Amino acid sequence: MSAPADLVLLVTTPRVAAGLLTRAGWQALEQADRVLCADLADPTPAAVADAGVGVEQAAQQDAASLARALVEAAATSSVVWLSSPDGDPGLTDALAAELSRVAAHADPPSVEVLVASHDVRGARLLDLVEVMDRLRSPGGCPWDAEQTHESLVPYLVEEAYEAAEALESDDRAAMREELGDVLLQVAFHARVGQEHPIEPFDIDDVASGIVTKLVRRHPHVFAVDSSAAGDGAVDDGGEPAAGHTAEQVQQRWDELKAQEKGRASVLDGIPRALPALARADKVLSRLQRSRPGAVDELSAVDDETARELIDTVRRAQARGEDAEARLRQAVQEIEARVRRTEVAS
């Protein structure tokens, strides 16, 4: 085992509990002669101190003077520096400069960067929640502060369409950006929801609801305890069913959804705001899965143009295509050709 470094920069993530450090991280803290930090009130120094490790607050604040103080301290004792929540901007560059200066006339102390805690998957969602809270709180953004669920609806719809366009374009950068914009709308509405005086909800309520729903509606994946089906509990003693086809899963999803919502009709719950082709596709899909004979009733539509459009949707479904998406793509291609012609002329 190699000798411990004279100066250890203990890097942690602010997105997990401050005391959740690796074994190597705790060993470095316990073996150090001195443990320093920028602010004793920061979460990591507070957690380390609570665990019985002595922590000192450095007097120096700017990166250059702090780097010099750390190098000087490491010349006579083993030192651990607890990284700050902001990552100590400029400190590593200042340390490199200070070590180079010392090396010109003496052996500099050895330095090690030890990552003692890592982000878990999805941890950056916590950043989004914090940023949204900052924007919405006093001293934040006046525009964000005055928004309501109602005022944000147009943005939610617009961002959903922009995300759909990005997904259809197969532009990976655009996908990330537009899906982020949709995610922002969810976080924004959840933050607004916190402020309701009677029925508040927050981002955890939103996430909890969808997790419960996904577990409950996928009994073929999760062994759901029927006695606790209302809260989506998983029975660890069972085994998920296997061998289901996608069509069977979709049918079961619809049945469970109808039971949960108490719907009287197979057509209940289809948003009226859907574009006409998308709505027709949804209606036809529901009828084909639950009442196949009812699809033939659509042939009795009096309006010839409407009947032709419905037939178009039905033919697209038979080919496994989305009529709304195909039409949107075709219109985009027409627009692109027109724009190229305009530029050329």
N, C-alpha and C positions, 0 to 999 in steps of 0.2 A: 504494500500500500504506500502510495506517494505521501510525502510530508505535506501537512496542511499549508495553505497559502498564508502569507502574513496579513493580507487584506482580502477579505471575502465580501463581494458585493452580492447580497442576498436579494434576489429578484423574486417578487411575488405578484400575483394577479389580484386586483381589487374586486374581481367578480365572483370570488368564492370566499367562504368564511375565513377570517384572518388567521385563525389558529390551525387551519388545515395545511400544514407544511409537510414536506417529505421527511423521511427519516434522516437523510443527509443534511437537510436544513436544520433540524433540531440538534443534530450532532455538532454542526458548525457553531451554533449558538451556545451550546453547553461547553464547548472546548475553548471559546474565545476569552481572551483577557478583558476585552472591552467590546460592548455592543452599542453602536451609535445610530442615531436617526435624526431626521430633520424636525420632527414634531412628535412628542410623546403622546399626543392625543390622536394621532393617526391610528387606524384599526390594527395594523400589524404590530407596531411597537406596543400598543395597549395589550394585545393578546399575549405577546411574548412576556411582557412584564407580569401579567396575571398568572403566567405559568411559572413564575419564580426566577426568571432570568433578568438580571439587572440591565437596564437600558438607559443610556445617557442621551440627552438632546444636544446636538452640535450647536455651537454658538454661531458658526459661519453660515451664511445664507447663499451667497453667490457661488457659482460652480467653481471658479478658479480658487478662491480662498478655501472652500470646502475640500477640494482635491488636495491642496497643499497640507491641510490639517490631517487628512486621512493618511497621506503618505508619511508624514512625520510621526503620527501615532503608530503606524505599522512598522516603523523602523525599530521600535523598542518593545512591541507587544503584538499579539495576534488580535486583529480587529475585524469585526463584522459590521458592515454597513447595511441597515435595513432600508430597502428602496422605498421611496415615497409613492403614494397613489398615482402621482403624475409621471412617474418614471424618472424623476430627477433630470430634466432636460439639460443637456450640455455637460453633465458630470463625466461621462466616459471620455469625451474629447479632452476635457480639462485634466483628467487623470493621466491620459496618454502624454499630454504635454508636460505635466509635472514629473512623470517617471522619466521622460527623456532628459529633462533638466537635471534630475538627480543622477542619472546614469553617467553624466559627463564627468563627475568627480567621485562617485561612490557606487556601490552595488545597491540598486533600488530594491524595495521589497517586492515579493512575488504577489501577484493579484489573480484572483479567481472569480469568475462570475458564476454563481450557483443559483439555478432556477429552482426555487423551493416550493412553488405551487403553480399549477397550470390551469388554464381555462378548461371548463368542461364544455361539451358540445352544446351550442345554443347560448353560451354565456354572453355573447355580444347583444343578445336581446335585452339583457339587463341594462346595457348602455342606452339602448333606445328608450327604455322606460324612464331612465334617469334624465335623459335629454328632454323628453317630452314633458316630464314633470317640471323641469327648469323653465321651459318655454311657457308653460301654462301658469306657473306660480307668480306671485308678486315680484316685480323686478325683472320678469322675463319679457316675452314679446307681446306687445299690445294687441296685435292682430290675432295671435293664437289665443290670447286670453278671452277675447270676445266671441269666439266661435261657439256654435251650438251643434247638437246632432243634426238639426234641420239644415243649418247653413253649410254643413260639411257634406251633405248628400251628393251635390253635383260633383264634388272632387272625387268621392268614392267611385261614382259611376265612370267618370272620365279616366281615372287611373286604371280601373278594371279594363276598359277598352284599350288603353295604351299598353297594358301588360299583355292582353290578347294579341295585339299587333306585333309586339316584340317576340312573343313565343312563336308566332307563325313565321316570322322573318328568320328564325334560327340565328339571330344575332346574340351571342352569349353575353356580351357586355350590356346590351340593351335589356336582355332578360333580367340580369341582376339588378339593374337600375329600376326598371319598372315594377318588378316584384317588391323591391324595397319601398317604392312609393305606395303600393297597395298595403304593405305591412305598416307603413306610417299611418295610414288611415285607420287601421285597426287599433293601433296604439293610441292615436288621437281620440277616437271615440271612447276607448276604455278610460282614458284620463278625464274626459268630460263626464263620463258616467260616475266617477268617484264623487262628484260634487252634487249629485242629486240629493235633496234633503230627506227624502222618504225611502227611496229604493236605490241606494248607491251600488255600483259594481265597479270592479277594477280589472286590470289585465289578468290577474290570477283567477278571478271568477270566469272570465272569458275563456282562458286556457283550460281551466278545470272542466268547464261545460263541454268543450269539444272533445277533450280526452275521454270523459265519461261516455259521450255519445259514440265515439269511435269504438270503444271497447264493447259497449252494449250492442252495437249493430254489426259486430264481427264475431259472432259466437263460433264461427268456423275457424277462427284464429285464436281467440282468447276463450279459455274455459270459463264461461260466465256462470256464477252461482245464481241459479234461478231465484233463490230466496232473497237475493240482494240485487236483482236485475234493475231495480229502479235507480240505483246509484252506480251501476256499471262495475260492481265488484268482480274480481277475478277469483275463481275457485282454484287454488293451486293443486288441489287433489285430482282435478279432472284433466282430460286430454282434449285439445281442440279437434274438431272433426276434420277429416281430410277428404280430398277427392271432389270438392265442389267446383263446378264450372263457373265462369264469370257470369253467365246468364242466371244461374241459380242464386248466386250471391246477390245480384242486382234485384231479383225478385224478392228474396228474403229481406233485403234492405228496405224495399218499398213496403213490405208487410209490417215490419217493425216500426217504420216511420209512421205509417197510418195508425197503428195502435197507440203510439206515443202521442200523436197529435189529435187523436180522436176525430179523424176525418171521415166524413160521410161519403165523399166521392173520391174516385181515383184521381180526379183532376184538381182536387183541393191542393193548395200550396204552390201552384205554378204562378210565379210573379207576373202580374199584369203589365209590368213595365218592360218585359222582355220584348225585343224586336219581333215583328210578326213571324218571320221565318223561323226564328229560334223558338218562339212560342208554339208554332205549328209542329215543329220537330218534337218538342216536349210532350204535347198532347198526343201525337201519334205513338210515341214510344210508350207512354203510360197505357194507352188503349191496347196496343199490341201485346203488352205483357199481362194485362189483367182481363181485358174484354176484347179479344181478337175480332169478334164479329162486329163490334161497334165501329171499327175502322171503315167498313163498307158504307156506313151511314154518311161518311163524308162525301161520297159520290153524289149525294142528293143536294149538295150546296147549289143554290140557284145561280149565283154569280159565276159566270164562265171564267173570268180572269182568276177569281179566288180559287175555283175548282182546279184550274191548271196549276196554280202555285202549290196547292196542297198535293197534287199528284207529283209535282216536281220534288217536293220534300220527301214523299213516300219513295220515289225512285232513288233518291240520294241515300235514304236509309237502307234500301235493299242492297246498295253497293257499299254500304259501310261508310258513307260520307256524311259530313255535316253541311247541309245546304247553306246555312248562314255563313259559315266559314269559307266555303267555296265561292259564294257570290262576293263576299268581302274581298277575297284574294283576287278575283277577276276584275273587280272595280279598281283595285289598287294597281293592277297591271295596266289597265286602260289609262289611269291617271299618269302612270310613269311614262307611257308611250307619248301621251299628249305633251307632257313637260319636256321630254327629249326633243320632240318635234318643234316646240316653241323655242327651245334653246338653239336648235340648229338653224332656225329661220331668223 
